[in-house]
Amino acid sequence: MTHRTLPRPLPGQSPAGPVSAVSSRIPTDALKMSVHGLGPWYVLGVDIGTTSVKVVLLEAESHAVVDSQTQETRAALSSPEGQQDVGKIVSALHCCVMALPRERLGRVARIGVSGQMHGVVLWNEEGCKWQEVEAGFTFQPGETSHLVTWQDGRCHNDFLASLPQPDSHLTLASGFGCATLFWYTRNRHQFLQNFTAAGTIQDYVVAALCGLRKPLMSAQNAASWGYFNTRCGTWNLQILTESGFPTRLLPDIMESGSVAGKTICEWCCVPEGTDVGVALGDLQCSVYCCMANKTDAVLNISTSAQLCFALPPNFQPPDCPNTTSSVAYFPYLDGMYLAVAAALNGGNVLSSFVSMLKQWMQEFGLDVPDPTIYSQAINSALSVAHTDLVVEATVFGERHLPGRLGCVTNISPCNLSLGHVIRALCRGVVNNLHSMLPVQWLAESGVRRIVGSGSALARNPVLKQELEKIFTLPIVYREMADSAVGVAMVMLDRV
C-alpha cells in the first residue's frame, strides 16, 4: 500500500501532482452529458450514524436503490463523553463503499453525505492521508480528535447556564457542537491549539473527499450546533468572540442542498471530479426520503427517535428559544422549517436493556449473543397482547426535561415476565414521543398520515404495535426510507 499526502486545493481547484492523473474513468461532467448513450449513472448516498455507516447507490433515471451496504462502526470508546474513534468510522465507510459493484461506482456522478448533527470532531490541515489501493484511493484520518457525539454529557445544566445566551430560536444543549467547544475552551484550552478546523463527522468526510482547507457546513448542521441564527444564516460571531470562543474553528456556511466541491482523486472507484454535496443532517434527509405528501408526518426510531412534520413556507420561528418546549423548529430546505420532537430515547433504550440482560447472564456464567437475546425478547413480548406494567422509558433524559429519568411502576407478580417487560418498554418509548408531540397536535396541524422508518422500528414488531395503538392516525412504513437514501435523493433532485 502506498501512502501519499495530497496537496490541499481550494474549493473548485484541481489537485496538483501525479494523483490527478490516476483516474482513467469518464469525468463526471462528461458522464452526465453522455448518460443516455453510455448507460445509467448513479448517486452515492452516505449516512454516518451513531453506531453504523450506510451507503446506497441510487439509479438516476428510476430513482431506485440498486445497491446498499451497512456496517457497524464499533467506534465507541469507554468514556462518559460519548467519544468515538474517527479511524474506525472512516474504515467502516470505506468497507461499505468498496463492497458496492465497481462498475457502478465508476458511474457515480454525485455524492451526498449526511450524519448525526450535534457531534464535533476537530482536525488540522493534515487531517487525512490518502492511500493508493487497488480500487483507486482511500483516505485515513491524520491529526484528528476523537468524535464527541451528541451523547456527550459533560455540559451539565450549570455549565450551560454559564454560557452566553445565543441569538437563535433553538435551545442550547449538551452534545451540541458549540457547547462542547465551549467546554474545551474552559477546561482544556491547550487541547484546541492542536487543531485548525472543526465540524460534524459528515463535514469532515466531505472536507477530506474535496480536499478543503476550511470545512463547509450546511445550515441544517449549523443550527444543531448552537449559536447560529437561521434567519440570517450566520454564526453569532460577536457573542462568541466576546466570550472567548475559538471562532477560527467554525466552518463556513453553505446553503443546504448545494455542492461543496469535487473529489480530488478516484475514491474507491468513484471518479475523480465527482460532485460532493455539503453535508446534511440525518433527520432532514430521512424526512426528505419519507415525506411523499405535505400532510405526512415522519417518525424515525433508530438509536434515538424523532417525530416531525413540515411547516408552511411562510413560517418563521420565534426570536428566542423556549427551554421547556418539547418541540423545536429545524431548518429544512428552501427556507422551510420542520416541527420536530427530537427524543433522546429510542432504540438505545432497548439496547441498554439487552446489555443489562447480557451482563446478568454473564454473572451466571452464560454468554448469550446480543441478537439471540433481542430476538427472544421480542418473541416473548409478541405473546403478551397487553400489560399493566408501566415503564417511563426516559432513561437518557430529554433536552426539555433533563432531570427526568426512567422509572417502572405498577409492578406485580403477574407482570414481571420478559414479555411483559419488553412490551411495557416499547410502549414507554412510544408514550414518550406522544407526550412530546401528541397526535391531537399533528391532526390540528393538518397531518393526515404518519410515515414510520428507522432501524429500531423496522426490526421490532412490538414497537409497531404500540405505535399503532397510541398514534391513531394511519401509519405506513418505509423499509428503504433512511438518511442515506434521502441525501442521495437531495443530490439527485436539487443539485
Secondary structure, DSSP 8 states (H G I E B T S, - for coil): -EEE------TT----SGGGG---S--HHHHHHTHHHH---EEEEEEE-SSEEEEEEEETTT--EEEEEEEE---B-SSTT-EE-HHHHHHHHHHHHHTS-HHHHTTEEEEEEEE-SS-BEEE-TT-EEEEEETTEEEEEE-SB--EE-TT---S-HHHHHTS---SSSS---TT-HHHHHHHHHHH-HHHHTT-SEEE-HHHHHHHHHHT-SS-EEEHHHHHTTSSEETTTTEE-HHHHHHTT--GGG--EEE-TTSEEEE-SS-BTTB-TT-EEE--EEHHHHHHHHH--STTEEEEEESSSEEEEEE--TT----SS--TT-S-EEEE-STT-EEEEEEES-SHHHHHHHHHHHHHHHHHTT----HHHHHHHHHHHHHT-S----EEE--TT-BTTBTT---EEES--TTS-SHHHHHHHHHHHHHHHHHHHS-HHHHHHTT--EEEEESHHHHT-HHHHHHHHHH--S-EEE-TT-SHHHHHHHHHHHH-
